[in-house]
């Protein structure tokens, strides 16, 4: 120190070079400012030439030195930083971005902490930048091996992203922030995994586990007043231990095939059953329609028979002849007919059978020609 050893040695001098018995009979009291200034002037004169400087010039020099010393208290905080002002090591205030002033060193100091830069912690594995030999480690068993709720061992690798929320709490309440975040992350993941089933961790519950671990970590760090915010938890790997991973993958493949076959069977059933039900409904409707048709036709024929019967009873001969004529009309209506009167004696009937048959017969049927007579 510039104030030490003013008396040419001595033992146990303090910052103002007072011996064990003090000086000037003022043992243990505050330092004499006049005496301190006088000693400072004497020391400064020892470094300056003996000519050309008066007492006033010395005061000006001291004022300049004082102004320069006071100007060292000006500091600037970037937009992505937060400043923490300490007075003799004790916390004083937090400062945001911009130009600020503090008392010069050694009275007050400022520590700038980046609050927007995301920081990353890897649990269960290490990147090349995190190892001393520069070789990445895919697995750190002491961190990665965890016990699930159904008493199975699972190998988990995950990454935690975090930022500084409060620079004051970050500096004073946590001795080693990286180690604290790592310990809290591992503890939270073990707790969540211990409540989950092995089959659901890497599949259906993956997103839920990440959210639950982040919330549990944030709650724990807030209880420490660590000044840290957990922004994200990314589950990188959730596999069984390497010794049984091949068998586990075979089981997973079999379960996948089982699920696929079940889905195909359900798809086939959903396709066949509606068609069968539709066909059954169609058959039932067709039978019902046929039933109604037969009943209607039978009812119509019965009513027609009763009507004809009533007419027959009133005029039997006329009705009988009408029925005969209607029957013959229905039978012979579509045929080519030749009527020969019985009075035409000596006429030889000649029938052009192929012309008469048209497209309805074949040459083999010509021998069965048709003749007709009438009354």
C-alpha positions as CSV (number, residue, x, y, z in Angstrom):
1,X,0.0,0.0,0.0
2,X,1.2,3.6,-0.7
3,X,0.6,4.5,2.9
4,X,2.5,1.6,4.5
5,X,6.0,1.7,6.0
6,X,6.1,5.5,6.5
7,X,8.3,5.3,9.6
8,X,11.0,3.2,8.0
9,X,9.8,-0.2,9.1
10,X,8.1,-1.2,12.3
11,X,5.9,-4.1,13.2
12,X,2.3,-4.7,12.6
13,X,1.4,-1.3,10.9
14,X,-2.2,-0.8,9.9
15,X,-3.4,0.9,6.7
16,X,-2.6,4.3,8.3
17,X,0.8,3.0,9.5
18,X,-0.1,3.1,13.2
19,X,1.9,0.8,15.3
20,X,0.4,-1.4,18.0
21,X,0.3,1.6,20.3
22,X,-1.2,3.9,17.7
23,X,0.2,7.4,17.3
24,X,-0.1,10.7,19.0
25,X,-1.8,9.2,21.9
26,X,-4.9,8.4,19.8
27,X,-4.8,4.6,20.0
28,X,-7.8,2.9,18.3
29,X,-9.4,6.2,17.2
30,X,-10.1,7.5,13.7
31,X,-7.1,8.7,11.6
32,X,-6.1,12.4,11.8
33,X,-7.0,13.8,8.3
34,X,-4.6,16.7,8.6
35,X,-1.8,14.4,9.5
36,X,-2.8,12.1,6.6
37,X,-2.7,14.9,4.1
38,X,0.6,16.2,5.4
39,X,2.2,12.8,5.0
40,X,0.7,12.5,1.5
41,X,2.1,15.9,0.5
42,X,5.5,15.0,1.9
43,X,5.5,11.7,0.0
44,X,4.4,13.5,-3.2
45,X,7.2,16.1,-2.8
46,X,9.6,13.3,-2.7
47,X,8.7,12.3,-6.2
48,X,8.5,15.8,-7.6
49,X,11.4,18.2,-8.4
50,X,12.3,20.6,-5.6
51,X,11.9,23.6,-7.9
52,X,9.0,25.0,-9.8
53,X,6.2,23.7,-7.6
54,X,4.5,25.7,-4.9
55,X,1.8,24.7,-2.4
56,X,-1.0,25.9,-4.7
57,X,0.3,23.8,-7.6
58,X,0.4,20.7,-5.4
59,X,-3.3,21.3,-4.4
60,X,-4.2,21.5,-8.1
61,X,-2.5,18.3,-8.8
62,X,-4.3,16.6,-6.0
63,X,-7.6,17.9,-7.2
64,X,-6.9,16.6,-10.7
65,X,-6.0,13.2,-9.2
66,X,-9.2,13.3,-7.1
67,X,-11.3,14.2,-10.2
68,X,-9.8,11.3,-12.2
69,X,-10.4,9.0,-9.3
70,X,-14.0,10.1,-9.0
71,X,-14.6,9.7,-12.8
72,X,-13.7,6.0,-12.5
73,X,-17.1,5.5,-10.9
74,X,-18.9,6.0,-14.3
75,X,-20.0,2.7,-15.9
76,X,-22.3,1.5,-18.6
77,X,-24.6,-1.5,-18.6
78,X,-25.6,-3.1,-21.9
79,X,-29.2,-3.9,-22.8
80,X,-28.7,-7.6,-22.3
81,X,-27.0,-7.1,-18.9
82,X,-28.0,-6.2,-15.3
83,X,-25.6,-4.5,-13.0
84,X,-25.1,-5.3,-9.3
85,X,-23.5,-2.5,-7.2
86,X,-21.6,-3.6,-4.0
87,X,-20.2,-1.3,-1.3
88,X,-17.3,-2.9,0.4
89,X,-18.7,-6.2,-0.8
90,X,-22.2,-5.7,0.5
91,X,-25.1,-5.5,-1.9
92,X,-26.4,-2.0,-2.6
93,X,-28.6,-1.9,-5.7
94,X,-29.4,-3.4,-9.1
95,X,-29.0,-1.2,-12.2
96,X,-30.6,-1.7,-15.6
97,X,-29.1,-0.9,-19.0
98,X,-27.6,2.6,-19.6
99,X,-25.1,5.0,-18.1
100,X,-24.7,4.9,-14.3
101,X,-22.5,6.2,-11.5
102,X,-21.1,4.5,-8.4
103,X,-18.5,5.5,-5.8
104,X,-15.0,4.7,-7.1
105,X,-13.1,1.7,-6.3
106,X,-12.4,0.4,-3.6
107,X,-15.5,1.8,-2.0
108,X,-18.0,0.5,-4.5
109,X,-17.7,-2.1,-7.3
110,X,-20.2,-3.2,-10.0
111,X,-20.7,-6.7,-11.4
112,X,-22.4,-7.1,-14.8
113,X,-24.4,-10.2,-15.4
114,X,-25.9,-11.3,-18.7
115,X,-29.6,-11.8,-18.1
116,X,-30.9,-12.6,-21.7
117,X,-28.2,-15.1,-22.8
118,X,-29.6,-18.6,-22.5
119,X,-27.4,-21.1,-20.6
120,X,-27.5,-24.8,-21.1
121,X,-26.9,-27.8,-18.8
122,X,-26.7,-31.3,-20.1
123,X,-27.7,-34.1,-17.8
124,X,-26.7,-37.7,-18.5
125,X,-24.2,-36.9,-21.3
126,X,-21.4,-34.5,-22.1
127,X,-20.5,-32.6,-25.2
128,X,-16.9,-32.3,-26.4
129,X,-16.7,-28.7,-25.0
130,X,-17.7,-30.0,-21.5
131,X,-15.0,-32.6,-21.2
132,X,-11.3,-32.1,-20.3
133,X,-10.0,-34.3,-23.1
134,X,-12.3,-32.9,-25.7
135,X,-14.2,-36.2,-26.4
136,X,-17.9,-36.3,-26.1
137,X,-19.6,-38.7,-23.7
138,X,-22.8,-40.3,-24.9
139,X,-23.7,-41.6,-21.4
140,X,-22.9,-40.6,-17.8
141,X,-24.4,-43.6,-15.9
142,X,-24.4,-41.8,-12.5
143,X,-26.7,-39.2,-13.9
144,X,-28.6,-41.1,-16.7
145,X,-29.7,-44.2,-14.9
146,X,-33.0,-43.7,-13.1
147,X,-35.7,-45.9,-11.5
148,X,-39.3,-45.7,-12.9
149,X,-42.5,-46.0,-11.0
150,X,-42.9,-49.7,-12.0
151,X,-39.4,-50.5,-10.8
152,X,-37.6,-50.6,-14.1
153,X,-34.3,-48.9,-14.9
154,X,-34.3,-46.3,-17.7
155,X,-31.4,-44.4,-19.3
156,X,-32.4,-40.7,-19.7
157,X,-30.5,-37.8,-21.3
158,X,-32.0,-34.3,-21.2
159,X,-31.0,-30.7,-21.6
160,X,-32.0,-27.7,-19.4
161,X,-32.1,-24.2,-20.8
162,X,-32.1,-21.3,-18.2
163,X,-31.5,-17.6,-17.9
164,X,-30.7,-15.2,-15.1
165,X,-33.9,-13.5,-13.8
166,X,-32.4,-11.4,-10.9
167,X,-28.7,-10.7,-11.0
168,X,-28.6,-9.8,-7.2
169,X,-30.0,-13.1,-6.1
170,X,-27.9,-14.9,-8.7
171,X,-24.7,-13.5,-7.3
172,X,-25.4,-13.6,-3.5
173,X,-27.8,-16.5,-2.9
174,X,-26.1,-19.2,-5.1
175,X,-22.5,-20.1,-4.7
176,X,-22.1,-22.3,-7.9
177,X,-25.1,-21.6,-10.2
178,X,-24.2,-24.3,-12.8
179,X,-23.8,-27.0,-10.1
180,X,-27.0,-25.9,-8.4
181,X,-29.0,-26.1,-11.6
182,X,-27.5,-29.5,-12.5
183,X,-28.4,-30.9,-9.1
184,X,-31.9,-29.5,-9.1
185,X,-32.5,-30.8,-12.6
186,X,-31.3,-34.3,-11.8
187,X,-33.4,-34.4,-8.6
188,X,-36.5,-33.1,-10.4
189,X,-36.2,-35.6,-13.2
190,X,-35.7,-38.5,-10.8
191,X,-38.8,-37.5,-8.9
192,X,-41.0,-37.3,-12.0
193,X,-39.6,-40.5,-13.5
194,X,-40.2,-42.3,-10.2
195,X,-43.9,-41.5,-10.5
196,X,-44.2,-42.6,-14.2
197,X,-44.5,-45.9,-15.9
198,X,-41.6,-47.2,-18.0
199,X,-43.7,-47.6,-21.2
200,X,-45.1,-44.0,-21.1
201,X,-41.9,-42.0,-20.4
202,X,-40.5,-41.9,-23.9
203,X,-43.8,-42.0,-25.8
204,X,-47.2,-40.7,-24.6
205,X,-46.0,-38.9,-21.5
206,X,-42.9,-37.3,-23.0
207,X,-44.2,-33.8,-23.3
208,X,-45.9,-34.0,-19.9
209,X,-42.7,-35.1,-18.2
210,X,-40.8,-32.2,-19.7
211,X,-43.3,-29.7,-18.5
212,X,-43.6,-31.3,-15.0
213,X,-39.8,-31.3,-14.6
214,X,-39.5,-27.6,-15.6
215,X,-42.2,-26.6,-13.2
216,X,-40.7,-28.6,-10.3
217,X,-37.2,-27.1,-11.0
218,X,-38.6,-23.6,-11.1
219,X,-40.4,-24.1,-7.8
220,X,-37.2,-25.4,-6.2
221,X,-35.0,-22.6,-7.5
222,X,-37.5,-20.0,-6.4
223,X,-37.4,-21.4,-2.9
224,X,-33.6,-20.9,-3.0
225,X,-34.1,-17.3,-4.3
226,X,-31.6,-18.2,-6.9
227,X,-32.6,-15.6,-9.4
228,X,-32.9,-18.1,-12.2
229,X,-35.7,-18.9,-14.7
230,X,-35.9,-22.3,-16.4
231,X,-37.0,-21.7,-20.0
232,X,-37.1,-25.2,-21.3
233,X,-36.4,-28.9,-20.6
234,X,-35.7,-31.1,-23.6
235,X,-35.8,-34.9,-23.2
236,X,-33.1,-36.2,-25.6
237,X,-33.2,-39.9,-24.9
238,X,-35.3,-42.3,-22.8
239,X,-34.2,-45.9,-23.4
240,X,-33.6,-49.0,-21.4
241,X,-30.0,-49.8,-20.4
242,X,-27.7,-50.9,-23.2
243,X,-27.5,-54.5,-21.9
244,X,-31.2,-55.1,-22.6
245,X,-32.0,-52.5,-25.3
246,X,-32.0,-55.1,-28.1
247,X,-34.6,-57.3,-26.4
248,X,-36.6,-54.2,-25.5
249,X,-36.7,-53.1,-29.1
250,X,-37.9,-56.6,-30.1
251,X,-40.7,-56.3,-27.6
252,X,-41.5,-52.8,-28.9
253,X,-41.6,-54.1,-32.5
254,X,-43.9,-57.0,-31.5
255,X,-46.2,-54.5,-29.8
256,X,-46.2,-52.3,-32.8
257,X,-47.1,-55.2,-35.0
258,X,-49.9,-56.2,-32.6
259,X,-51.3,-52.7,-32.6
260,X,-51.1,-52.5,-36.4
261,X,-52.9,-55.9,-36.8
262,X,-55.5,-54.8,-34.4
263,X,-56.1,-51.6,-36.3
264,X,-56.3,-53.5,-39.6
265,X,-58.9,-55.9,-38.0
266,X,-60.9,-53.0,-36.7
267,X,-60.8,-51.3,-40.1
268,X,-62.0,-54.5,-41.8
269,X,-64.7,-55.0,-39.3
270,X,-65.8,-51.4,-39.7
271,X,-66.0,-52.0,-43.4
272,X,-67.7,-55.4,-43.5
273,X,-70.2,-54.9,-40.7
274,X,-72.0,-51.8,-42.1
275,X,-72.2,-53.5,-45.5
276,X,-73.7,-56.7,-44.0
277,X,-76.2,-54.6,-42.1
278,X,-77.0,-52.7,-45.2
279,X,-77.5,-55.9,-47.2
280,X,-79.7,-57.3,-44.4
281,X,-81.8,-54.2,-44.3
282,X,-82.1,-54.3,-48.1
283,X,-83.3,-58.0,-48.1
284,X,-85.8,-57.2,-45.3
285,X,-87.1,-54.3,-47.3
286,X,-87.3,-56.3,-50.5
287,X,-89.2,-59.1,-48.7
288,X,-91.6,-56.6,-47.2
289,X,-92.1,-55.0,-50.6
290,X,-92.7,-58.5,-52.2
291,X,-95.1,-59.3,-49.4
292,X,-97.1,-56.1,-50.0
293,X,-97.1,-56.7,-53.7
294,X,-98.4,-60.3,-53.4
295,X,-101.0,-59.3,-51.0
296,X,-102.1,-56.4,-53.3
297,X,-102.2,-58.7,-56.3
298,X,-104.1,-61.4,-54.5
299,X,-106.6,-58.9,-53.2
300,X,-107.1,-57.4,-56.7
301,X,-107.6,-60.8,-58.2
302,X,-110.1,-61.8,-55.5
303,X,-112.0,-58.6,-56.1
304,X,-112.0,-59.1,-59.8
305,X,-113.2,-62.7,-59.4
306,X,-116.0,-61.5,-57.2
307,X,-116.9,-58.9,-59.7
308,X,-117.0,-61.4,-62.6
309,X,-119.0,-63.8,-60.4
310,X,-121.6,-61.2,-59.8
311,X,-121.9,-60.5,-63.5
312,X,-122.0,-64.2,-64.3
313,X,-124.8,-64.8,-62.0
314,X,-126.8,-61.9,-63.6
315,X,-126.0,-63.0,-67.3
316,X,-124.3,-66.4,-67.5
317,X,-124.3,-66.7,-71.3
318,X,-123.0,-63.3,-72.0
319,X,-120.4,-63.5,-69.4
320,X,-119.3,-66.9,-70.5
321,X,-118.9,-65.7,-74.1
322,X,-117.0,-62.5,-73.0
323,X,-114.6,-64.6,-70.9
324,X,-114.0,-66.9,-73.8
325,X,-113.3,-64.0,-76.2
326,X,-111.0,-62.3,-73.7
327,X,-109.1,-65.6,-73.2
328,X,-108.7,-66.3,-76.9
329,X,-107.6,-62.7,-77.4
330,X,-104.9,-63.0,-74.8
331,X,-103.7,-66.3,-76.3
332,X,-103.9,-65.6,-80.0
333,X,-103.4,-61.9,-80.0
334,X,-99.7,-61.9,-80.9
335,X,-100.0,-64.7,-83.6
336,X,-100.5,-64.5,-87.4
337,X,-103.8,-66.1,-88.1
338,X,-105.5,-67.3,-91.3
339,X,-109.2,-67.8,-91.1
340,X,-110.9,-70.1,-93.8
341,X,-114.6,-70.1,-94.0
342,X,-116.3,-73.5,-94.3
343,X,-118.2,-72.4,-97.3
344,X,-115.0,-72.1,-99.4
345,X,-115.1,-75.6,-100.9
346,X,-112.1,-76.9,-103.0
347,X,-109.7,-74.2,-101.7
348,X,-106.3,-75.7,-100.9
349,X,-104.8,-73.8,-98.0
350,X,-101.2,-72.7,-98.6
351,X,-99.2,-71.4,-95.6
352,X,-95.9,-69.7,-95.9
353,X,-94.7,-70.9,-92.6
354,X,-91.3,-69.1,-92.5
355,X,-93.0,-65.8,-93.3
356,X,-95.7,-66.5,-90.8
357,X,-93.3,-67.5,-88.1
358,X,-90.9,-64.6,-88.7
359,X,-88.1,-64.5,-86.2
360,X,-89.9,-66.6,-83.6
361,X,-89.1,-70.0,-85.2
362,X,-86.3,-72.0,-86.8
363,X,-86.2,-74.2,-89.9
364,X,-86.6,-77.2,-87.7
365,X,-89.9,-75.8,-86.5
366,X,-91.4,-75.3,-90.0
367,X,-92.9,-78.9,-89.9
368,X,-95.1,-77.7,-86.9
369,X,-96.8,-75.0,-88.9
370,X,-99.9,-73.3,-87.6
371,X,-103.5,-73.5,-89.0
372,X,-106.5,-71.9,-87.6
373,X,-110.2,-71.8,-88.0
374,X,-112.9,-69.7,-86.7
375,X,-116.6,-69.5,-86.3
